[in-house]
């Protein structure tokens, strides 16, 4: 249960960072120096200098740390760790929920992360509702997940809705012999409920109105002139300027 004593320190002190470093180092020793976040301490220190480290605390006692990076409106969670002595108490969920609200207020539309160790998949996917990335054809791990932080237009199972957007996870020459991977009914207000989906810029996308193809192209060419629907890893559509 969340209480007012839990806090996020978006500009932590050096003293707080040193406390986190100590318990990360102790865990590293317990693992016989084989693995652990201490191996990435140089990245944490760099993030601290660049104000990309947030510390989760209870009554000013550091309990967790996140290192993050922003890419075109979404945030990559590079490192997320809870103090070993505090694990199994539900603090990870509290920390993650507070981070989600924090980044929502910063107008971040999604969080992305790589589940390391792989045992953390059950935490991010099953407890927090993160979604596994599709295979985008890049050297991307199957342990990559994301979660949107804003209301979106969801996919539909109705493949023949009159006004729809279709997306394949292949290029056009392969799309002709298979159904779309994702379909959206776009009668909703896309400004309020945008379409957000990890994608490859070469995937085939099609707009249909009254069962007539309005436009079909690769994602990277789908927008109007200089208007692009790519935001980093994501297809992001909040209007349909295609001419």
C-alpha positions as CSV (number, residue, x, y, z in Angstrom):
1,X,0.0,0.0,0.0
2,X,1.4,3.4,-1.0
3,X,1.9,5.9,1.7
4,X,3.2,9.4,1.8
5,X,6.5,8.3,3.3
6,X,7.7,6.7,0.0
7,X,9.3,9.3,-2.3
8,X,11.2,9.6,-5.6
9,X,14.4,11.7,-5.4
10,X,14.8,12.8,-9.0
11,X,18.0,14.7,-8.1
12,X,19.6,12.4,-5.5
13,X,22.5,13.4,-3.3
14,X,26.0,11.8,-3.5
15,X,25.4,10.4,-0.1
16,X,22.3,8.6,-1.3
17,X,24.1,7.3,-4.3
18,X,26.9,6.0,-2.1
19,X,24.4,4.0,0.0
20,X,23.0,2.4,-3.1
21,X,26.5,1.6,-4.3
22,X,27.3,-0.2,-1.1
23,X,24.4,-2.6,-1.2
24,X,24.9,-3.2,-5.0
25,X,28.6,-4.0,-4.3
26,X,27.8,-6.3,-1.4
27,X,25.4,-8.2,-3.7
28,X,28.1,-8.4,-6.4
29,X,30.5,-10.0,-3.9
30,X,27.8,-12.5,-2.8
31,X,27.5,-13.5,-6.5
32,X,31.3,-14.2,-6.6
33,X,31.8,-11.1,-8.8
34,X,30.1,-13.0,-11.7
35,X,27.1,-10.7,-12.3
36,X,25.1,-7.9,-10.8
37,X,24.5,-4.2,-11.4
38,X,27.8,-3.2,-9.9
39,X,29.3,-4.2,-13.3
40,X,27.4,-1.2,-14.7
41,X,28.4,1.2,-12.0
42,X,30.2,3.5,-14.4
43,X,26.9,3.9,-16.3
44,X,25.1,4.7,-13.1
45,X,27.6,7.4,-12.2
46,X,27.4,8.9,-15.7
47,X,23.6,8.9,-15.4
48,X,23.9,10.5,-11.9
49,X,26.0,13.3,-13.4
50,X,23.4,13.8,-16.2
51,X,20.4,13.7,-13.8
52,X,19.1,10.4,-15.2
53,X,19.1,8.6,-11.9
54,X,16.1,8.5,-9.6
55,X,16.3,7.0,-6.1
56,X,13.3,5.5,-4.4
57,X,13.3,6.0,-0.6
58,X,11.3,5.5,2.5
59,X,11.8,8.2,5.2
60,X,14.9,9.3,3.3
61,X,16.4,5.8,3.3
62,X,17.3,4.7,-0.2
63,X,15.5,1.5,-1.2
64,X,15.8,1.4,-5.0
65,X,17.4,3.1,-8.0
66,X,16.5,3.6,-11.6
67,X,18.8,4.7,-14.4
68,X,16.8,5.9,-17.4
69,X,17.2,7.5,-20.9
70,X,14.7,9.4,-23.0
71,X,14.2,8.8,-26.7
72,X,11.7,10.9,-28.7
73,X,8.9,10.9,-26.1
74,X,9.5,7.4,-24.5
75,X,11.8,6.3,-21.7
76,X,14.1,3.4,-21.6
77,X,14.6,1.9,-18.2
78,X,18.2,1.0,-18.3
79,X,18.6,-0.2,-14.7
80,X,15.9,-0.9,-12.1
81,X,17.0,-2.3,-8.8
82,X,15.7,-2.7,-5.2
83,X,17.9,-3.2,-2.2
84,X,18.5,-6.9,-1.7
85,X,17.3,-6.7,1.9
86,X,14.0,-5.2,0.8
87,X,13.0,-7.6,-2.0
88,X,9.8,-9.6,-1.8
89,X,7.9,-6.9,0.1
90,X,6.1,-5.4,-2.9
91,X,8.4,-2.4,-3.0
92,X,9.3,-3.0,-6.7
93,X,5.7,-2.5,-7.7
94,X,5.3,0.6,-5.6
95,X,8.5,2.0,-7.1
96,X,7.4,1.2,-10.7
97,X,4.0,2.7,-10.2
98,X,5.4,5.9,-8.8
99,X,7.9,6.0,-11.8
100,X,5.0,5.6,-14.2
101,X,3.1,8.5,-12.7
102,X,6.3,10.6,-12.6
103,X,6.9,10.1,-16.3
104,X,3.3,10.6,-17.2
105,X,3.5,14.0,-15.7
106,X,6.6,14.6,-18.0
107,X,4.4,13.7,-21.0
108,X,6.3,10.5,-21.7
109,X,4.0,8.1,-23.7
110,X,5.7,4.8,-22.9
111,X,8.3,2.9,-20.9
112,X,10.6,0.4,-22.5
113,X,13.0,-2.0,-20.8
114,X,15.1,-5.2,-21.1
115,X,14.3,-7.8,-18.5
116,X,17.6,-8.6,-16.8
117,X,17.8,-11.1,-15.2
118,X,15.3,-13.0,-17.3
119,X,13.5,-14.1,-14.1
120,X,12.2,-10.5,-13.8
121,X,9.8,-11.1,-16.8
122,X,7.1,-12.3,-14.4
123,X,7.4,-9.1,-12.4
124,X,7.2,-6.7,-15.4
125,X,4.8,-8.7,-17.6
126,X,2.5,-10.5,-15.1
127,X,2.4,-7.9,-12.3
128,X,2.8,-4.6,-14.1
129,X,1.3,-5.5,-17.5
130,X,4.3,-4.8,-19.7
131,X,4.0,-6.2,-23.3
132,X,6.7,-8.1,-25.1
133,X,8.2,-6.4,-28.1
134,X,7.4,-8.0,-31.5
135,X,10.3,-9.3,-33.5
136,X,11.2,-6.1,-35.4
137,X,14.0,-7.7,-37.5
138,X,16.7,-6.1,-35.5
139,X,19.2,-7.6,-33.1
140,X,16.8,-7.1,-30.2
141,X,16.3,-9.5,-27.3
142,X,13.0,-11.3,-26.8
143,X,13.3,-10.0,-23.3
144,X,12.4,-6.5,-24.4
145,X,9.1,-5.2,-23.1
146,X,7.1,-1.9,-23.1
147,X,4.1,-0.3,-21.5
148,X,2.1,2.8,-22.6
149,X,1.5,5.5,-20.1
150,X,-1.3,7.3,-21.9
151,X,-4.7,6.2,-23.1
152,X,-4.5,4.6,-26.6
153,X,-6.7,3.2,-29.3
154,X,-6.5,-0.5,-28.8
155,X,-6.2,-3.2,-31.4
156,X,-9.4,-4.8,-32.6
157,X,-10.2,-8.4,-33.5
158,X,-12.8,-7.2,-36.0
159,X,-10.8,-7.3,-39.3
160,X,-13.4,-5.8,-41.5
161,X,-14.4,-2.6,-39.6
162,X,-15.2,0.1,-42.2
163,X,-12.6,2.7,-41.2
164,X,-9.4,1.0,-40.1
165,X,-5.6,1.0,-40.0
166,X,-3.8,-2.2,-40.7
167,X,-0.2,-3.0,-39.9
168,X,1.9,-6.0,-41.0
169,X,5.1,-7.2,-39.4
170,X,6.6,-7.7,-42.8
171,X,7.3,-5.6,-45.9
172,X,4.7,-5.0,-48.7
173,X,5.8,-7.9,-51.0
174,X,5.2,-10.3,-48.1
175,X,2.0,-8.6,-46.9
176,X,0.0,-9.6,-49.9
177,X,-0.2,-13.3,-48.8
178,X,-1.0,-12.9,-45.2
179,X,-3.5,-10.9,-43.0
180,X,-2.3,-7.9,-41.0
181,X,-0.8,-8.5,-37.6
182,X,-2.5,-5.5,-36.0
183,X,-5.8,-3.7,-36.9
184,X,-7.2,-0.5,-35.3
185,X,-10.7,0.9,-35.6
186,X,-9.8,4.6,-36.2
187,X,-13.2,6.2,-35.7
188,X,-12.0,7.3,-32.2
189,X,-10.3,10.6,-31.5
190,X,-6.7,9.9,-32.3
191,X,-5.5,13.1,-30.6
192,X,-6.9,11.7,-27.3
193,X,-6.3,8.1,-28.0
194,X,-3.3,7.7,-30.3
195,X,-2.1,4.4,-31.9
196,X,1.2,3.3,-30.3
197,X,3.0,0.2,-31.5
198,X,6.7,-0.9,-31.6
199,X,7.5,-1.4,-35.3
200,X,10.0,-1.6,-38.0
201,X,10.0,1.4,-40.3
202,X,9.9,-0.9,-43.4
203,X,6.7,-2.7,-42.3
204,X,3.6,-2.4,-44.5
205,X,0.8,-0.2,-43.3
206,X,-2.6,0.4,-44.9
207,X,-5.4,2.8,-44.3
208,X,-8.9,1.7,-45.4
209,X,-12.1,3.7,-45.5
210,X,-15.4,2.0,-46.5
211,X,-13.5,-1.0,-47.7
212,X,-11.4,1.1,-50.1
213,X,-7.7,1.4,-49.7
214,X,-6.9,5.1,-49.1
215,X,-3.1,4.6,-48.8
216,X,-0.6,1.8,-48.4
217,X,3.1,2.1,-47.9
218,X,6.0,1.4,-45.7
219,X,5.7,3.0,-42.2
220,X,8.5,5.5,-43.0
221,X,6.7,6.8,-46.1
222,X,3.2,6.8,-44.7
223,X,3.0,10.3,-43.4
224,X,2.5,13.6,-45.2
225,X,5.7,15.1,-46.7
226,X,7.8,15.9,-43.6
227,X,5.2,14.5,-41.2
228,X,6.5,11.2,-39.8
229,X,4.7,8.5,-37.7
230,X,7.9,7.1,-36.3
231,X,9.0,8.0,-32.8
232,X,12.1,6.0,-32.1
233,X,11.1,2.3,-31.9
234,X,7.4,3.2,-32.1
235,X,4.7,3.8,-34.6
236,X,2.9,6.8,-33.1
237,X,-0.3,8.1,-34.8
238,X,-2.4,10.9,-33.4
239,X,-3.8,12.1,-36.7
240,X,-3.9,10.9,-40.3
241,X,-2.1,13.5,-42.3
242,X,-1.3,11.3,-45.3
243,X,-1.6,13.8,-48.2
